[in-house]
Amino acid sequence: MNLTISGHHLEVTPAIREYVQSKLERIKRHFDHVIDIAVILTVEKLPEKEKRQRAEINLHLRGKDLHAESIAEDLYAAIDALIDKLDRQVIKYKTKLQDHQHDAIKHIPEPVVAIVSS
């Protein structure tokens, strides 16, 4: 699994990097077939009172790309909300994969048994 953490208008400190990696363990616990993860952390420079922190993630799985985005006033809160959104998406994707594999058995026609009386 490749993990890329980048910052726009923000220096990615070792503390932020460690926090993101620890939160991503939750995703790996549910679904370990992750190919690539790209995290983008952004500080939006708005007027003085409003500084918004944005966290985005692109998760590349086999056959699917998941994207989540979160905005908050605190970067750690944005990361927490982002991981919550991504966790729900991964669980939904995993459930669809499992359901799809079991659907094939349901569509097999049952043999017809004829009872002939003499």
N, C-alpha and C positions, 0 to 999 in steps of 0.2 A: 504494500500500500504506500503510495506516495502522498505526502502531506506538504502542502505549500501554504504558508501563512504570510500574507503581505499587508502592508499598511499604506494608506493614502493620507497624506498630511499627518502622519503618525509614525513614530518609531516603535517597532515591535520589540518590546523589552523581553528578557528571558522570563519574567513573571507572567506576562500576558501569554507568551508562547506555551508555558507550562500549564496555565489555566485552560487554554483551548485544548491542549492535548489531554488533560485530565477529563474534560467534559466530553471529548470524542470517544473516550473509553465506553461511555454509555451506549453509543451507536454501535461500536464494535461488539459489545456484549449481545445485542439483539441480532446483528447480521454481520458476519465476518467476511463476506465476499465483496469487500470494497476495493476498487481498483485505484482510484485517485480521489483526493480531497483537496480543494482549493478554497482557502478562507481569505476574505478580504475585509479588513477592518478600516473604517474611514471616520475621520472627524470632519464634519461639515462646518465650515466657518460661516456662521450666520451672524446677525447682530449680537452684541456683547452678551446679552442676557440668555440668548438661545444658542447653545452649542449642542448639536445633536451628534450622537455617536451611532454609526451604522455598522452592522456586521452582516456579511453575506457569505454564503457557502454554496459551492457546487460539488456535488457528490456523484462520482461516476461509478455506476454498478454495471454488471454484465447485462446489457440490453436496456439500460435505463439511465437517465441522468436526472438527479434531483436537485432542485434549487430552493433555497430558503433565504429570507432576508428579514432583518429585525432592526428597528430604530428605537433608541432610548436616550435618556440624558446621561446615563452612566454606561461606560463601555462594558463592564462586567454584567450589568443587567441586560444589555443588548445581546451579549454572548449567551447568557442563560436562556433568554427567549428564543434565540436562534436554535439552540440545541433542542429545546422543547418542540419547536415546529418540525425540525428535521427528524426527531425521534418518532413523531406521529407518522410522518411520510414513510420512513423506513419500515415501521411496523405494518402499515397499510400495504406497502409493496411486498413485504415478506408474506403476508396473509394471502394476497392475490396469487403469488407464486405457488404457495402450498395448495390453495383451492384449485388452481388450474391443473396441477398434477393429479389431483384426485378426481377431477371431472371426467377424465378419459374412461375410467372404470364404469361410471354411471351410464355411459352411452353405448356400452356393449349390449347388443340385443340378447334377450334370454332365449334359450332354445324352446321351441314349441313342442309340447308333449301331447300326442293324440291318444285318447283312450278308445280302443275299439272293443265293443262288446259282441260276443257271438251268440 
